[in-house]
Amino acid sequence: MPRPRLSTLAAVCAAALLGPATGAHATTAEHYSGALSDGATWIADKPEQWNGTLLLFSHGFGPTTAADAPSTAAHQALLDAGYALVGSSYDPHGSMWALDSAERDQFAALTAFRRQIGSPTRVISVGQSMGGLINAQIARDGAGRIDGALGLCGLVAGGVDLDNYQLDAEYTLATFFDPADADALVNLESPADATALADRLTKAVEAAQQTPAGRARIALAAAYLNLADWAPGQQRPARDDFAGQEQQQYAWLAQGLLSFIVPARWSVEQSAGGNTSWNKGVDYAGFLHKSAHAKQVAALYRDAGLNLRADLNQLTHGADITAAPAAVAHLKRTSTAGQGLAVPLLDIHTTADQLVPVEQESALAQRVRRAGDSALLRQAYVARQSHCNFTTAEVVAALHAVEHRLDTGHWDDAATAGELQHGADELGLDGAAFTDYRPSRLTGTR
């Protein structure tokens, strides 16, 4: 059977987001659209019985097409509940990593809504995936323009951390399975070159999976990637089932994960104007020691009869990739969040997210804590596999928790797993799986 490629991975994620079909008594809404000064477009929908709250939606990585809700089902459910929706495409003339323009365009779309449609009594920013990073920036900068924020599977660690831990994983795979590409992981020349590199790495991983030594080294790369060990259609492996954990990490890779993240690197480099990741000076033993998967890797190396210390020394001594300082500075300026919060923010994340690891929430929380704004931040988790794989009930219940914070001035218990689950169940929609969870530290931060 041929392995699934990127289109398959994307289709799985999309199917999870679309949810059940809407009913026959769907609310009708007025639809609006327009253009912004940089060529971006915006769209909005206002239900006949508007409750006065406007949701400003930031979409994720991909084509720069305007969207105003995280999924088809959520779009209808939110309109049915009386919310108005607005969102922009971001500037269509640049990279799909549209952080240069996204926050500006989102605020411009909000202004367009106010001028052309009406003034909301409350604005809540909502963002998904890359849009979750944009949403966190809006929550940082939006005082006086928005009242609160809800993040969904957000890429909240930012672009620099993302590129670096992905480089660590790709470098590990190339070193042991595809040495000819070990010096060709950055400064990608075109999307076609990036896709070809991803295909070579994926084929090398497939071959390596056939041996105990290969599986141990795949687990090492997965640890650097912060890769979830619970794959779609499978039971969660036991805590001490290290072989089962690796098998499910491999399943993510075999389903086309590299065919998404490697071409995405080209888009980030295109946006920043050069290579934004580096590993020169990295201590790969130290990184593994801090990983939640360290015990798994050590056990698989012992079973394979491999010398883990030797492999870690080889990675550390061979690490000589340097970044373009101007590109890194650009990415830090445009593509980070957590330096502070101006409004309350609730982030929700699936516990087994293969594209934006749940550990990114730890990085955001640490930055917000350093900024002294922890009282404004809450984070909650859904026990499910796949990126952004939320039910409509989970999204709406999380939105209600943000509204509780805005109504009362306190989070109280509204953002706890128990209260979110209760709120989702009461909606009678498509179920929920909120869980008490604490993500591990994000591996690979410099």
N, C-alpha and C positions, 0 to 999 in steps of 0.2 A: 504494500500500500504506500503511495507517495506521501511524504510528510506534508502537513498543512503549512501554508505560507502565511505571509502577513495578512492577505485578504481573509483567510480563515480566522486568524486571531482577532482581527477587527470585527468580523461578523459576529463572533462569539460575544465580544464586549457590547456591540450594538444591540444584539438580541436581548442581552440582560437588561439593557437600559430602557428598551422600548416598553416592556411590561405588557399587561393585558390590554386588550382593545377597549376603547372607551364605549360607554353605554349609549343608548338611543336618546337619552334626555340630556345630551351635552349642552352646556351653556354656550350661547352664541356671543361673539365678541367683535368689536370693531378692530380692524387691522390697519396699521399705519407703517409707513416706511419713508426713508429719506436718505440724504447724503450728507457727509461731514466734510469739513474743509480740506482734509488730506486725501479724500477719495474713498474713505471708508463709508460703509452703509450702515443704517440702523433700522431695526424693526421694532414694533410694539404691538401689543394686544391688550385691549381694555374691555372687560366684561360689561354687560348691560347693568348689572348690579355690582358696581365697584365698591369694595369695602374701604377704599382710600389708601391702601398699602400698595406700593410699587416695588417689584422685585427687579433689581438691576443684575442681569445674568451675564457672566463672563464664560465664554465657551473655551474648550480645550485645544490642544495642539492639533493642527490639521489645516485644511483649506480655510482661508480667511473669508468665511461666509457668515453673515449675521445670524445669530440665534438668540432666543430670549427665554429658553427653558432647558433643563438638563435632559429631557426625554419627551417623546410624544405623549406618553401616559401622564407624566408629571405636568406637562403643559396643560392638558385638559383638566386634570384634577385641580390645579391651581386656579385656572379660570373659573371652574365650577365653585370654588371656595371664595371667589370674589376678588382675587388678586389681579392687578394689572402687571404686565410683563414688558421689559424692554432690554435690548442688548445690541451691541454693534459687531461688525465683522472684524475690526481692527484694520489697519492700513493694508490694502491688498497689494501694494507695490513692493513689499519687502519679503522677508523670510516668513515661513509659517511659525517660527519662533518669534512671535510678534510683540515681544515685550517692549520694544522701542516705542510703540504707539498705543498699546492696549489700554493702559490706565487712562491716558489722555482721551482716547476715543470713547471709553465707557463714561467718563464724566461728561463728554460732549453729547453722548446719546441721552444722558439724563437731562441735560439742559434742553435738548430738542424736545423731549417729552413734555417738560414743563411749559415750553413756549407754545407748542402746537396742540397739546392734548389736555393738559390740566395740571394743577399742583397737587401732589399727593400729600396726605397727612403724615405719612411715614415712608421711608425708603430703606429697604434691606437689600444689601448686596449679596449675591449668590454666585459662587464660582466652582467650576468642575475641572479637575486634572490640572493642566497648565493654567486654566482659568481660576483654579484654587489659589495659585500663586498671585495672580492678578487681584483676586478677591482679598487676599491678605494685605496686599499693597494698598488697596482701596480702604481697608479697615484701618490701616496705619495713617493714611493721608486724607481721609474723607470727612473730617470733622466739619459739621455744618452742612454737609451734602448728603450724607447717609446717616442712618440711626443705628444700624447693627449689621452683622454679616454672618453668613452661613457658608462654610467651605465643604465641598464634596470631593473626597479622594485627592486633595490638593497636593501639588508639587511644591510644598511649602518650604523645603530645604533650600530651594533656589537652584539656579543654573550651574553655578560653580561646583557645588557639592555633587550635583547630578552627574556632570561630565566627569568628575574625578573618580567617583566610585565605579561608574561604568567603565572608565578607562582601566581601572585596576583589574576588573573582571576580564575584559577583552585582552589585556596584556598577559594575564595568567593563561588564558586559553591559547593565545598565539604562541607563547613561550614553549608550552609543552606539546601542543598538537599541530601548530601551523607556523613554524619558525620563520618562514619566508615573509609572513605578514607582520612580524613583531615590530618592525620599524615603519609600518604603513598604517598605523591606527589613527593618526591625527592628520590635520591639514589635508582633508579629503578634497579631491578636485571636483567632484560632481556627484549628484545623486546616484548615477549609474555606477560609479566607482564604489560608493558606499554600499550599494546593494550587492555588488559582486563580492566585496569583502565580507559582508554578513553571510553570504551564501557559503563562502569558503570556510568561515569559522563554524557555521552550523554543520556542514558536512564533516569537519574534523571532530566536532563534539559527538556526532552520531557514531563515528568509527571508534572513538575513545570509550564510549559507553560499553563496548563489548568486553572490556577487560577490567579486573579489579583496580589496577593502577590508574586506568583512565577514569573510572568512576570516582576514585579518591581525589584526583586532580580537578574533576568537574565540580565536586563538592567544595573544593578550595576556591575556585572561581565564583561559585554561587555564594559563598560566604562574603566575598568582597562585593558582590552585586547586591547584597542584602535580599537575596531571592527567597521568596516564600517556599516552604516545603509542603504545601497543600495545593494540589492541582485540581482542575475541574473534573467532575465526574468520579472523584476518588474519595475514599474515606481519609480523614486526617490521620497521618501516621502517629504512632505512639512516641512519647518523648525520647525513649531509648531505642527506637527503631531507626538507627542511623542509615541503614541501607534503604529502607522505605522512604526516608526523607530525601535521600539523593535521587531515588527513582522519580519522585514527583518534581524535584527541581529540574531534572533532565527533561521531564515531560514539558515543562514550560519552554525550555530551550528548543526542543524538537518541534514545538508548535509555531515557531517563527518569531520568538522573542527578539533574537538578534537582528532579524530583518526589520524590526521596528526601531530599536534603539540605535543601531549604527547609522542608518540614513538620517535619523533625527539629529545625530551629532553634526552632520553636514549643515543642517538648518541652523543650529546654534552657532557654528563657526561662521556661516554666512552672515548672520545677524551681528555678531561681535567683531567681524573683520579679521579673524585669525583663530588659531588654536587656543582654547580656553582651559585646557587640562594639562596636568603634568604629574610625573611620578619620580623625578630625580630627587633623591634624598628621602624617599619614603621607606619606612621600616615595615616590610610586609609581615614580619613575625609579630611586631607590635600591633598591627591592624588586626591580624587574626586573633590575637590574645583577647582583644576587646569585642570580638564578634560573638553574637548569640549562637553561632554555629561552630564554635571552636571545638567543642567536645565531639561533635559529629565528624569533623574533618580529621581529628586525631585518631578516632576509632577506625575510620575507613583506611587511613594510612597504615595503621598497625595491621589491619586485616590483609592489606595488599602487600605487606612486607616492604613498604617504601620508607625512606628516610625523610620525614617531614622537615626537619631542620635544614637538610641539604636543599630541598626545593625552595624553602623560604629564603635561604641565603642566595640561591641563584636568582630569585626574583629581585631581591633587594640590590644585589651587586649589578644586575643588568638594567636597572631602572635608570634611564637617562633621557626621558622625554621631558622637554621644557615647553612652557607655554609662551605665547606672545603677551608681554605685560600689558600692552594697550587693550588687547582683546579681553584679558581677565578683568581689567579695570572697567571696561564697558559692561561686561556681564554682571559684575558686582553692583554697578550703578543701576542697571535696568532690571535685573532678574533676581533680586533677593527680597526677603520680607522678614518680619519679626523684630525689626529694630524698635518697635513700639506699636501700640494700638491706641487709636482714638475712640473706638466704639467697641462694644461687646462682639466677640467672635466665637462661634461654635464650629469646630471642625469635626466631621465624621469621616471614618475611613474603614474599609474592609480590612480584616486582619491578614488576609492572604492576597495582597495586591502585587501582581508580578511586574507592573510597569512603574508604579510610584509606591515603593515599599512603605509600609506603615511606619517604619522607623523614621521616616521624614518628620512625623509629628513630634518625635523627641527633639529633633534639631530645632523646630519652630518653638517648642515650649521653652527650650533652654535660652534662646534669644529673647523671647518675650519676658522671661524671668529676669534676665540681665537688664532689660529695659525698665523693669519695675512695674510691668503691666499685667502680671499673672492673674489678677482679680478679674480682668476683662476676658480672659481666654478660658474656654472649656473645650475638651476633646472627648469624643465618644466613638465607640467601635462596633462594627457589625461582623459577626462570625460567618464569613462567607469568602469564597474564592473569587478572584478576578477583579480587574481594575474598574472602579466606579460601578460595581455591580450592586446597586441599591434598589430596593423596591420603592414604589411610589409612596407607600405608607411611611417608610423610613425617612424619606425626604421631607414629607409634610410634617411628621412628628418633630423632626429636628427644627423645622421652621417655627413651629409652635413654641418650642423651647426658647428660641431667640426672642420671640414675641413676649413670652413670660418675663424674660430678663428686662425687656424694654418697658413693659407695663409696670413692673414692681420695683425696678432698680436693683434686683437681686437675682442671682441664679437659683438660690434655694436648692432643691433637688431636681429641678426641671431637666438638667442635662445629664443626669445619671442614667445608667443603663436600664434600671428598673422603671423609672418614670418614662423614659423614651419608649421602652417596649410597651408599657401600659397605654401611652398615648397613641402609638401606632396601631395597637390591637383595637382600640376604640373606634378608629376610623373605618374599620370593616372593609379595607381595600385588599391588598395583596400580601399581607403578612410582614413580619419583621424578625430580625435576629440580633438585636442589640445584646452586647455582652460586656461584662467587666473585664477589662484588658489593660495592660500597660506595655507599650512597645519598648523594645530594647533600644540601645543606643545606635545611631546610624554609623555604620562602618565606612571609612574612607574619607572622612572630613579632614581637611589639611589644617 
